[in-house]
Amino acid sequence: MKQSPSTPLPPPDERRRLREAQSLTQAQVAARVGVARETVRSWETGRTTPRGRKREAYANLLAELATEKNELDGQDGQDGQDEQDEKKVTAGQDLAPVTIDLRSDALTPAQAFDALYAFCAPALVRQTYLLTGRRELARESVERAFQLAWQSWPEVALDPDPAGWVRATAYECALSPWHRLRYRHPEPPPADATDRALMDVLLKLPPPHRRTLLLYDGVGLDLPDTAAETEASTPATANRLLHARAAIAERLPELSDPAELHRRLATLASTERLRAAKPPTVRHGSERRARFWTRAAIAFTVALIGTTALTLRSAPTQYEPPVAPGTDVRGVPKRVAPGPLSEAESELREKLRDETARGPERLLPTLP
C-alpha cells in the first residue's frame, strides 16, 4: 500500500514540545519510527522533512502524543492549584528522601528504586538543565545516572545519601566533555529575556564554578557538603563560589543578593516543563544495557581465547636461529680479467684442440 506523501505534520517546535511533554527522548522516538536519532533531531529543528512511510509513521506518532498531551492537560485543568504548585518546584528542593527508608524490609528493590526516582528525578532534571543549558542532555544525564544506580542498587540503597549519589553521577554525566561532539547545534534559549540573560551568564562560567554555584545557591548544600560532592577542598570551593557570584553580579547587578539569586535560579528551572521518564522505563533500560555489555564482554573473551589458541597452534615448536645478516669481507684481492695469451700458451691451446678432435692413440694389447 502506497503511503501518502502529503500527510500533515505540526511545526518543528510543536514536534519537540509533543515529544518532551511525554518524557520521550529523541532516541526513543527514532526507535519507534525506525530512523536514526540524528534524523529526528533534523525533523525537530526543521532542517529536513520526513517523506513517504517515515512521514506517515512520524505523523501517527505525533498524533498519539498530542492526544495523550490533551488528556494530561485536561487532568491538570481540574486542579489549577496543583499546576501552580508544580511551577513553583524549585531547583533548591531538598532531594534527601526524608519520608522514604530505602533500607526498609517492607520495600522490594524495585519499589525502593521507584520511590527514590519519583522523589528526586523531577527536580534533578531541572538542576541538570541549569548546569548544561540543554533539555535533552539533562534528561539523558539523569536517566543514565539512575540506570547506574539500579546496576549498583545494593550500594546505593545502603548509602547514607542515595539522592546525593545519584545527583553527583548525573552532574558528572552532564559535564562530560564528550557531549561536545554530540551536541554541536545550540538549543532554543528560554522565552523570557531575563531568563535568557541568566542562562547566558551561567553557561559562560567554568564548569566547576557553575556546579559549585548550583549546589550551594540552588540545591542549598552547605560549604563542606558542596566541597565533598565536587571533590575539592573547602577553601577552593569557597573561592569558586565567590568568583561565580562576582561574575553573575558583574553582568546582572540585581542578582548580587544570594537570596535573589536563589529565587531566580528556581524560577529559571521551573519555567521549562522538563519531565523525566517513568521509573520502569529507566529500570528496563538499565537491565538492557547491562545485558548488552555482558554479552559484549563474553564475545570479546571468546574472540581473545580463539585468537590465543590459533596463535599457539600455528606457532613453531622449536627454536630456529635467525640467519645472520651479511657482512663485508676485507683483504680479498679483486678479480683481474685475463690478458692476451703468450706464444707457448697459444701453441698448447692449438695442440689440445687437435688432440681433442682426433682423440688419443689407441693402444692394443699384445701377447708376450
C-alpha positions in Angstrom: 0.0 0.0 0.0 1.5 3.3 -1.0 1.6 5.9 1.8 0.6 9.4 1.1 3.5 11.9 1.0 1.3 14.8 1.9 0.4 13.7 5.5 0.1 16.9 7.6 2.7 17.5 10.3 2.8 20.1 13.1 5.6 22.7 13.0 9.1 21.7 14.2 8.8 23.4 17.5 5.5 21.7 18.2 7.0 18.3 17.4 9.7 18.9 20.0 7.1 20.0 22.6 4.9 17.0 22.0 7.9 14.7 22.5 9.0 16.4 25.6 5.5 16.5 27.1 5.5 12.7 27.1 9.1 12.5 28.5 10.4 10.8 25.4 14.0 11.2 24.2 14.9 11.6 20.5 16.4 8.1 20.6 13.1 6.6 21.8 11.2 8.5 19.0 13.7 7.3 16.4 13.3 3.7 17.6 9.5 3.9 17.3 9.7 5.5 13.8 12.6 3.4 12.6 15.1 6.1 11.8 18.4 7.4 13.3 18.4 9.8 16.2 20.1 12.5 14.1 17.1 12.3 11.7 14.6 13.0 14.5 16.8 16.0 15.5 16.7 17.3 12.0 13.0 16.9 11.8 12.5 18.8 15.1 14.8 21.7 14.0 13.2 21.9 10.6 16.4 21.2 8.6 14.8 18.2 6.9 11.2 17.0 6.4 10.2 13.3 6.5 8.8 11.7 3.4 7.0 8.5 2.4 6.4 5.9 5.0 8.6 7.6 7.6 6.4 10.7 7.3 3.3 8.6 7.9 4.7 6.8 10.9 6.0 10.1 12.4 2.7 11.8 11.9 0.8 8.9 13.6 3.2 9.0 16.5 2.8 12.8 16.9 -1.0 12.4 16.8 -0.8 9.9 19.6 1.4 12.2 21.6 -0.9 15.1 21.0 -3.9 13.0 22.2 -2.0 12.0 25.4 -1.0 15.6 26.0 -4.6 16.8 25.7 -5.7 14.2 28.2 -2.9 15.2 30.6 -3.8 18.9 30.2 -7.4 18.0 30.9 -6.5 16.3 34.1 -4.3 19.3 35.1 -7.1 21.7 34.4 -9.2 20.0 37.0 -7.0 21.3 39.7 -5.4 24.6 38.9 -3.7 24.9 42.2 -1.7 21.7 41.5 -0.4 23.3 38.3 0.7 26.4 40.2 2.4 24.2 42.8 4.2 22.3 40.0 5.5 25.6 38.6 6.8 26.5 42.0 9.1 23.5 42.3 12.5 24.9 42.8 16.0 23.8 41.9 16.8 24.0 45.5 14.4 21.3 46.6 15.8 19.0 49.2 16.5 15.7 47.4 17.1 13.7 50.5 14.1 11.2 50.8 13.2 12.0 54.4 9.9 10.1 54.2 11.3 7.0 52.5 13.6 4.4 54.1 15.3 2.6 51.2 16.7 0.0 53.7 13.3 -1.0 54.9 12.4 -4.7 54.5 8.8 -3.7 53.6 10.0 -2.4 50.2 11.4 -4.5 47.3 14.4 -3.2 45.5 12.2 -2.2 42.5 9.8 -0.3 44.8 12.6 1.4 46.7 14.2 2.5 43.4 10.9 3.8 42.0 10.3 5.8 45.2 13.8 7.4 45.0 13.3 8.1 41.3 9.8 9.6 41.8 11.1 11.8 44.6 14.4 13.0 43.0 14.1 12.8 39.2 11.9 15.9 38.5 14.0 18.4 40.5 17.2 16.7 39.3 16.3 17.2 35.7 15.7 20.9 36.3 19.0 21.2 38.1 20.9 19.5 35.3 19.2 21.8 32.8 20.7 24.8 34.7 24.0 23.0 34.6 24.1 22.4 30.9 21.5 24.6 29.2 20.3 21.6 27.2 17.0 19.9 27.8 17.8 16.7 26.0 21.1 16.3 27.7 19.6 17.0 31.1 17.0 14.2 30.7 19.6 11.8 29.3 22.1 12.5 32.1 19.5 11.9 34.9 18.3 8.8 33.2 21.8 7.5 32.8 22.6 8.3 36.5 19.6 6.3 37.7 20.5 3.4 35.3 23.9 3.3 37.0 22.2 3.5 40.4 20.0 0.5 39.5 23.0 -1.5 38.4 24.7 -0.8 41.8 21.5 -0.8 43.8 22.7 -2.5 46.9 25.5 0.0 47.3 23.2 3.0 46.5 20.4 1.7 48.9 22.9 1.5 51.8 24.4 4.9 51.0 23.7 7.5 53.7 22.6 9.9 51.0 21.2 8.0 47.9 19.9 11.2 46.4 23.4 12.7 46.6 24.9 9.6 45.0 22.5 10.0 42.0 23.0 13.8 41.8 26.7 13.5 41.7 26.6 10.9 39.0 24.1 12.9 36.9 26.3 16.0 37.2 29.3 14.0 36.1 27.4 12.6 33.1 26.1 16.1 32.1 29.5 17.8 32.3 31.4 15.1 30.3 33.5 16.8 27.5 32.4 14.1 25.0 29.0 15.7 24.7 30.6 18.5 22.6 30.8 16.0 19.8 27.1 15.1 20.0 25.5 18.5 20.6 27.0 20.9 18.1 23.9 22.9 17.5 22.7 25.4 20.1 19.3 24.8 21.7 16.5 27.4 21.7 17.0 29.7 24.6 14.3 30.4 27.3 11.4 32.6 26.1 11.8 35.3 28.8 14.6 37.9 28.3 15.7 37.8 32.0 15.9 34.0 31.9 17.9 34.2 28.7 20.4 36.6 30.3 20.8 34.5 33.5 21.2 31.3 31.4 23.8 33.0 29.2 25.8 34.1 32.3 25.6 30.6 33.8 26.9 28.9 30.7 29.8 31.2 30.5 31.0 30.2 33.9 33.7 27.4 34.1 32.0 24.1 34.8 33.5 23.7 38.3 32.3 27.2 39.3 28.8 26.6 37.7 28.5 23.3 39.6 29.5 24.8 42.9 27.1 27.7 42.5 24.2 25.4 41.6 24.9 23.1 44.6 25.3 26.0 47.1 22.9 28.6 45.9 20.5 26.3 44.0 20.3 23.0 45.8 21.1 24.5 49.2 24.0 22.4 50.4 26.4 23.8 52.9 30.0 24.5 52.0 31.6 21.3 53.3 29.0 19.1 51.6 29.5 21.1 48.4 33.2 20.6 48.6 32.8 16.9 49.2 30.5 16.4 46.3 32.7 18.4 43.9 35.8 16.6 45.2 37.6 19.9 46.2 38.9 21.4 49.4 36.7 23.8 51.3 38.8 26.9 50.6 38.8 26.1 46.9 35.1 25.6 46.9 34.6 28.9 48.7 36.8 30.7 46.1 34.8 29.1 43.2 31.6 30.2 44.8 32.8 33.8 45.3 34.1 34.0 41.7 30.9 32.7 40.3 28.8 35.2 42.3 31.1 38.0 41.2 30.8 37.1 37.6 27.0 37.0 37.8 26.8 40.3 39.8 29.0 41.9 37.2 26.6 41.0 34.3 23.4 41.1 36.3 23.8 43.5 39.3 20.3 42.8 40.5 21.4 39.3 41.4 24.2 40.3 43.8 22.0 39.2 46.7 22.3 35.4 47.2 18.6 35.2 48.2 17.5 36.8 45.0 19.9 34.6 43.0 18.4 31.5 44.6 14.9 32.7 43.7 15.9 33.5 40.1 17.6 30.1 39.7 14.4 28.4 41.0 12.3 30.4 38.5 14.5 29.6 35.6 14.5 25.9 36.5 10.7 25.7 36.8 10.0 27.7 33.6 10.7 24.7 31.3 8.3 21.7 31.6 11.0 19.1 31.8 9.5 15.7 32.5 11.6 12.6 33.4 10.9 9.1 32.0 8.9 6.6 34.0 10.8 4.5 36.6 10.1 1.1 34.9 11.4 2.5 31.7 14.7 3.5 33.4 15.0 0.2 35.2 14.4 -1.8 32.0 16.8 0.4 30.1 19.5 -0.3 32.7 18.9 -4.0 32.5 19.1 -4.0 28.7 22.3 -2.0 28.8 23.8 -4.4 31.4 22.9 -7.4 29.3 24.4 -5.8 26.2 27.7 -5.1 27.8 27.8 -8.6 29.5 27.3 -10.2 26.1 29.9 -7.9 24.5 32.4 -8.9 27.2 31.7 -12.6 26.7 32.1 -12.2 22.9 35.3 -10.3 23.4 36.6 -13.0 25.8 35.7 -15.8 23.4 37.4 -14.0 20.5 40.5 -13.5 22.6 40.6 -17.1 23.6 40.2 -18.2 20.0 43.0 -15.9 18.8 45.3 -17.2 21.5 44.5 -20.8 20.6 45.2 -20.1 16.9 48.5 -18.5 17.8 49.6 -21.4 19.9 48.5 -23.8 17.1 50.4 -22.1 14.4 53.5 -21.1 16.4 56.8 -23.1 15.7 57.6 -25.9 18.2 61.4 -25.5 18.1 63.7 -22.6 18.0 65.2 -21.7 14.7 68.0 -19.2 15.0 67.7 -16.3 12.6 70.1 -16.0 9.7 72.8 -13.6 10.4 72.9 -10.6 8.1 75.8 -10.5 5.6 79.0 -8.6 6.3 81.7 -7.2 4.1 84.9 -9.2 3.9 88.0 -7.2 3.7 91.5 -8.2 2.3 90.3 -10.3 -0.7 92.1 -9.1 -3.9 89.8 -8.1 -6.7 89.3 -10.5 -9.6 91.5 -9.5 -12.6 90.4 -10.0 -16.2 92.7 -12.4 -18.2 95.3 -10.8 -20.5 96.5 -11.9 -24.0 98.0 -15.5 -24.4 101.7 -15.9 -24.8 103.2 -17.8 -27.8 103.7 -21.0 -25.7 100.1 -20.8 -24.4 98.8 -20.4 -27.9 100.7 -23.5 -29.2 99.4 -25.5 -26.3 95.9 -24.5 -27.0 96.2 -25.5 -30.7 97.6 -28.8 -29.7 94.8 -29.5 -27.2 92.3 -28.7 -29.8 93.8 -31.0 -32.4 94.1 -33.9 -30.0 90.5 -33.5 -28.9 89.4 -33.7 -32.5 91.4 -36.8 -33.4 91.3 -38.5 -30.0 94.3 -40.2 -28.3 96.2 -43.0 -29.9 94.6 -46.4 -29.3 96.7 -49.0 -27.5 96.2 -52.6 -28.4 97.3 -55.4 -26.0 99.7 -58.0 -27.4 100.5 -61.5 -26.2 104.0 -62.0 -24.9 
